Amino acid sequence: LFGSEGGPDRVRELIALYQDALRTAPASGARPGSRAALMTAGFCHEDPRVAAERGTELVGWYIE
């Protein structure tokens, strides 16, 4: 499960890292699945300014 913070370039980097780890993992024992998921957050409000300010605050809280 990847978070979307950092933007598309960071997500691509993390997925590539994960896929590389899958390729180089030892063949013995349980192996993780090859599928990945992306999580993102959203905040809606009728006033775009409030949505941007409050959404930024909530994402900041989550990252902390």
Residue pairs with C-beta under 8 A, 6 or more apart in sequence:
1 36
1 37
1 38
1 39
2 11
2 14
2 15
2 18
2 36
2 37
2 38
2 39
3 38
3 39
3 40
4 11
4 38
4 39
4 40
4 41
5 59
5 63
11 38
15 36
18 36
19 34
22 31
22 32
22 34
25 31
25 32
41 55
41 58
41 59
41 62
42 55
43 51
43 54
43 55
43 58
44 51
45 51
45 54
